[in-house]
Each structure stands twice: as structure tokens, then as C-alpha cells.
């Protein structure tokens, strides 16, 4: 399966009442033809917060000969509201699939931050900030438990006397116990998040299977725990950046090998300023805070 596609925004509402892109039928037709004929794409991934706009754009994309991948993004909606909206979308997506065939239903995109039920915060940006804490917690937990790169501290994690001696004036029993308590709190937090999130994805897949008879996928964030056994296609949004510069292809190959399914990179690319690729998918936050030097070559 060879998929060459591009993500198209049909109206993403990051905050209530924000001004959305003006989209009409003529504009959709014109831009979908550019995507098909000039960018040489055979597929289009539709991101949107509103079912009506997603379905309207999907119909036009299908009529223009593109395979359509639907990725609803019900930003700031609770898990319960997400289920209701997605069920409605799945039923209508099945009608399109019956008529045009080339429809793939994604259960969502980076749901851990788009949905309001997993990280606290009054809006999307707040939840992204807490996501960064979660990622750092994950790393810290692995380190405290001695499961990441070995170093001088963790060689002694089960030998308290040697550890106390090694730490000398910088450590004591209370400090060691404090670090272990932190590790326990992090472990509990991560476990609860992972269990709740996996159950949430599983429920969305059940809704999809009940109402849609085509292929099911998901546009996951690289940090999210996902059981790909319940999906037909693996979808992961993963940007090349400093953290995965030498492991990018390996990550994708391991996914394909483990689950024996096609892997689709649902988000990738770089922003158009110098050194943007080093920041991966977070380059937008750099652009907002600092003056940058434009670079199309990037």
C-alpha cells in the first residue's frame, strides 16, 4: 500500500468562538485538485472539529479521486461528548464508504491532548504543557527505576549502603527515600493515565466497528500508549527532531515489525525557519516566542 497524502484543515476550533478558516465548495475543489495534480498525492487527511465540515470536504475529496482519511479533532470536548460526536461521524462515514469506497476512518488525532479528560487545563495549550510534564515524568521514572541508560547512581540502586557512601555529603537516607517516593507517585500517575487512555481508545474502536465497515486507524502522538492490535492500520504523527534524529526510521520499522501492519506517518515535516527541524513538532512554539530567520530549504 503506497499512500502519499497531505493533511487539510477543514476547521479546527482550539478555543471556543475563535475565527475559523473560510471554506467553500469551490475553494475545496480547487485546492484538492492542486493536491492531486501538482503535489501528486493520492490521499488526503482531513482534520476538523465539526462533523458537517469533515463530511462535506470528504465528499468533495472523493469526487476528485482522492482517498479520504477522516481524523476528527473534537478539541476541548470530554470523553463522553467525544463518543457521541464520533458515533455520528462513523455512521455518515459509512454512507460515504458505501458510495465511494476509498474512505479510512481515524478515531481521532493525539487524543490525549485534544480530549479534555486526560490532562487538566482550561484549554488545549494548557494540556500540551502538562503533556510535556508527563513526558519528562516518564523519562524520570525510567531513570529512577534504572531502566534507561545506566549511570553511576543506578548501578547502586539496590545497594543502599554503597549508595549512601558514594553520595557522601550530598545524600542521606532521607534523600534516597524521598527519591523513591517520587518514583512511586510517578509510577501511579503514569499507570492510571495509560489504563484510562487505552480504555478510551478501545471504546472509540468499538463505536467505529459497530458503525463503519472500512479500515480503522488513528493519528497517534509518539508519546501515547496505543494497542495497535485493535486497529487495521498504524498511524503515527512523528516529526524528525533532535531527540530522534538517528532513530526515526528505526522507530517506524519496529512498529511495523511488531504488529505486522502497514505504518502510515500521519504528521511530519518542518517549519520554514532556520534550524526548525531540530525542534520537530514543537517548532511552532519557538516561532511564537522568538524572532526567526526564514528558510524554505529547511
LUMLUMGU-339220 format. One record per residue (C-alpha): x, y, z. Coordinates in Angstrom, 3 decimals, always signed. Example, Ala and Ser with C-alpha at 12.3 -4.5 7.8 and 13.67 -1.06 7.14 Angstrom:
<recs>
px py pz
+12.300 -4.500 +7.800
+13.670 -1.060 +7.140
</recs>
This chain:
<recs>
px py pz
+0.000 +0.000 +0.000
+1.506 +3.296 -1.101
-0.061 +6.384 +0.420
+1.139 +9.860 -0.429
-1.035 +12.442 +1.227
-1.344 +15.778 +2.922
-3.299 +16.967 +5.966
-6.015 +19.514 +5.230
-7.638 +21.671 +7.930
-11.402 +21.994 +7.481
-11.918 +23.984 +10.675
-10.080 +23.364 +13.941
-11.509 +25.079 +16.986
-8.711 +25.311 +19.565
-10.752 +27.680 +21.716
-14.440 +28.497 +21.853
-15.509 +31.207 +19.443
-12.222 +31.533 +17.558
-12.389 +32.573 +13.932
-12.117 +29.562 +11.642
-10.886 +29.314 +8.055
-13.453 +30.304 +5.468
-14.035 +27.253 +3.290
-16.487 +26.891 +0.436
-17.096 +24.209 -2.159
-15.224 +25.980 -4.974
-12.159 +26.537 -2.777
-12.149 +22.892 -1.684
-12.347 +21.652 -5.271
-9.569 +23.981 -6.400
-7.193 +23.079 -3.581
-7.931 +19.342 -3.731
-7.060 +19.397 -7.440
-3.778 +21.141 -6.628
-3.067 +18.445 -4.033
-3.875 +15.720 -6.563
-2.274 +17.141 -9.725
+0.598 +19.359 -8.553
+1.597 +17.694 -5.280
+0.955 +14.251 -6.808
-0.994 +12.994 -3.787
-3.428 +10.080 -3.921
-4.851 +10.677 -0.435
-5.902 +13.480 +1.853
-6.202 +13.511 +5.625
-8.997 +15.748 +6.857
-8.660 +17.366 +10.296
-11.660 +19.144 +11.719
-13.656 +19.866 +14.854
-17.075 +19.747 +13.182
-18.638 +16.670 +11.574
-20.596 +18.636 +8.984
-17.443 +20.247 +7.563
-15.487 +16.993 +7.678
-18.165 +15.134 +5.727
-18.643 +17.938 +3.185
-14.897 +18.042 +2.475
-14.725 +14.224 +2.379
-17.411 +14.014 -0.309
-15.616 +16.574 -2.483
-12.250 +14.855 -1.973
-13.736 +11.514 -3.008
-15.361 +13.061 -6.074
-11.921 +14.443 -7.041
-10.488 +10.916 -6.925
-8.597 +11.142 -3.625
-8.616 +8.530 -0.894
-10.014 +10.235 +2.198
-8.757 +9.684 +5.741
-11.019 +11.245 +8.349
-9.365 +12.474 +11.558
-11.915 +14.246 +13.769
-10.425 +16.580 +16.377
-13.086 +17.453 +18.936
-10.756 +19.772 +20.816
-11.662 +20.545 +24.450
-14.517 +18.013 +24.439
-14.881 +15.432 +27.218
-14.608 +11.691 +26.607
-18.405 +11.323 +26.788
-19.028 +14.106 +24.252
-16.293 +12.706 +22.008
-18.052 +9.320 +21.934
-21.346 +10.909 +20.840
-19.804 +13.068 +18.123
-17.672 +10.223 +16.812
-20.620 +7.825 +16.591
-22.440 +10.345 +14.413
-19.364 +10.749 +12.191
-18.825 +6.980 +11.869
-22.410 +6.413 +10.674
-22.097 +9.092 +7.988
-18.595 +7.966 +7.003
-20.051 +4.521 +6.289
-22.549 +6.084 +3.869
-19.657 +7.711 +2.002
-17.677 +4.455 +2.030
-20.568 +2.528 +0.530
-20.828 +5.016 -2.333
-17.153 +5.879 -2.975
-15.251 +3.058 -1.202
-11.957 +4.906 -0.613
-12.596 +6.050 +2.965
-10.438 +5.308 +6.026
-11.874 +6.253 +9.416
-9.460 +7.572 +12.009
-10.796 +7.591 +15.569
-9.050 +10.910 +16.190
-5.720 +12.696 +16.421
-3.489 +12.986 +19.516
-6.498 +12.396 +21.724
-4.506 +12.608 +24.944
-4.337 +16.396 +24.498
-7.270 +17.115 +22.183
-9.733 +15.475 +24.568
-10.169 +17.288 +27.880
-10.449 +14.132 +30.012
-6.771 +13.176 +30.466
-4.660 +16.239 +31.264
-6.001 +19.117 +33.319
-6.154 +22.629 +31.902
-8.732 +25.085 +30.672
-7.634 +24.775 +27.040
-5.504 +22.885 +24.507
-2.296 +24.828 +25.258
-2.613 +24.104 +28.991
-2.900 +20.400 +28.278
+0.122 +20.457 +25.968
+2.129 +21.975 +28.831
+1.036 +19.168 +31.105
+1.837 +16.668 +28.380
+5.410 +17.897 +28.445
+5.468 +17.257 +32.190
+4.117 +13.757 +31.536
+6.888 +13.061 +29.007
+9.517 +14.274 +31.457
+7.913 +12.218 +34.250
+8.112 +9.148 +32.016
+11.822 +9.699 +31.466
+12.407 +10.401 +35.146
+10.554 +7.280 +36.201
+12.597 +5.111 +33.842
+15.747 +6.685 +35.186
+14.822 +6.308 +38.848
+13.916 +2.669 +38.283
+17.206 +2.063 +36.479
+15.548 +1.091 +33.194
+17.150 +3.712 +30.964
+20.814 +4.415 +30.253
+22.837 +3.106 +33.180
+24.808 +5.676 +35.162
+26.741 +5.883 +38.425
+23.583 +6.313 +40.537
+21.555 +3.353 +39.358
+24.294 +0.795 +39.469
+23.864 +1.138 +43.213
+20.088 +1.411 +43.407
+19.774 -1.904 +45.287
+22.841 -1.359 +47.445
+21.853 +1.395 +49.812
+24.985 +1.379 +51.927
+27.255 +1.805 +48.895
+24.917 +4.448 +47.547
+24.972 +6.464 +50.767
+28.743 +6.261 +50.815
+29.008 +7.306 +47.174
+26.704 +10.292 +47.636
+28.645 +11.414 +50.700
+27.670 +14.877 +51.905
+25.223 +15.292 +49.010
+22.980 +12.463 +50.104
+21.455 +10.727 +53.070
+18.838 +8.129 +53.781
+16.031 +10.701 +53.770
+17.038 +11.882 +50.284
+17.086 +8.326 +48.965
+13.659 +7.618 +50.435
+12.344 +10.896 +49.031
+13.505 +9.952 +45.527
+11.855 +6.543 +45.872
+8.595 +8.189 +46.986
+8.718 +10.435 +43.924
+9.216 +7.358 +41.754
+6.165 +5.683 +43.325
+3.965 +8.738 +42.730
+5.090 +8.964 +39.102
+4.526 +5.235 +38.577
+0.969 +5.502 +39.923
+0.199 +8.554 +37.760
+1.566 +7.010 +34.577
-0.212 +3.716 +35.179
-3.579 +5.415 +35.726
-3.188 +7.569 +32.624
-2.185 +4.642 +30.432
-5.039 +2.398 +31.589
-7.659 +5.127 +31.181
-6.335 +6.174 +27.788
-6.187 +2.632 +26.401
-9.763 +2.013 +27.559
-10.828 +5.260 +25.873
-9.247 +4.245 +22.545
-10.788 +0.798 +22.814
-14.265 +2.298 +23.260
-13.808 +4.518 +20.187
-12.734 +1.495 +18.125
-15.861 -0.390 +19.268
-18.010 +2.536 +18.120
-16.158 +2.582 +14.794
-16.557 -1.175 +14.222
-20.258 -1.024 +15.038
-20.995 +1.769 +12.565
-18.268 +1.617 +9.889
-17.207 -1.384 +7.789
-13.993 +0.003 +6.293
-10.424 +0.301 +7.578
-9.900 +1.830 +11.038
-6.810 +3.796 +12.089
-5.684 +6.554 +14.447
-3.288 +9.513 +14.204
-1.373 +8.942 +17.435
+1.139 +11.133 +19.186
+4.507 +9.384 +19.534
+4.198 +9.617 +23.331
+0.832 +7.837 +23.534
+0.341 +4.215 +24.621
-1.617 +2.510 +21.816
-2.665 -1.115 +21.347
-2.338 -1.370 +17.586
-3.740 -4.912 +17.578
-7.265 -3.464 +17.609
-6.657 -1.273 +14.527
-6.317 -2.163 +10.845
-3.617 +0.411 +10.115
-0.947 +2.009 +12.309
-0.961 +5.808 +12.173
+1.616 +7.889 +13.997
+2.396 +11.592 +13.877
+6.159 +11.760 +14.281
+8.360 +14.705 +13.352
+12.087 +14.458 +12.786
+13.851 +16.386 +15.549
+16.925 +16.424 +17.744
+15.590 +13.679 +20.022
+15.026 +11.107 +17.260
+17.486 +12.315 +14.617
+19.258 +8.934 +14.481
+16.347 +6.665 +15.445
+13.444 +7.949 +13.306
+13.463 +5.103 +10.772
+14.132 +2.532 +13.487
+11.034 +3.611 +15.437
+8.830 +3.113 +12.366
+10.471 -0.191 +11.408
+9.986 -1.582 +14.905
+6.293 -0.657 +14.843
+5.787 -2.414 +11.533
+7.723 -5.483 +12.632
+5.953 -5.799 +15.985
+2.377 -5.511 +14.732
+2.797 -6.799 +11.145
+0.628 -4.000 +9.775
+1.139 -1.063 +7.406
+2.521 +2.053 +9.085
+1.342 +5.484 +7.945
+3.103 +8.631 +9.156
+0.089 +10.863 +9.686
+2.043 +14.011 +10.575
+5.575 +15.000 +9.559
+7.501 +17.941 +8.140
+9.312 +21.051 +9.306
+8.520 +24.693 +9.812
+10.025 +27.191 +7.380
+12.704 +28.827 +9.509
+16.360 +28.065 +10.064
+17.037 +25.160 +12.466
+13.291 +24.417 +12.755
+13.864 +20.721 +12.076
+15.825 +20.412 +15.319
+12.640 +21.266 +17.240
+10.475 +18.690 +15.464
+6.735 +19.022 +16.037
+7.294 +21.723 +18.669
+8.765 +24.239 +16.217
+5.528 +26.246 +16.249
+6.142 +27.223 +19.883
+9.627 +28.553 +19.050
+8.195 +30.573 +16.176
+5.669 +32.188 +18.522
+8.244 +33.211 +21.127
+11.374 +34.222 +19.200
+12.332 +36.051 +16.049
+13.483 +33.528 +13.461
+15.259 +33.540 +10.098
+13.019 +32.290 +7.292
+14.284 +29.255 +5.373
+12.389 +27.359 +2.699
+15.358 +24.960 +2.430
+14.683 +23.778 +5.987
</recs>
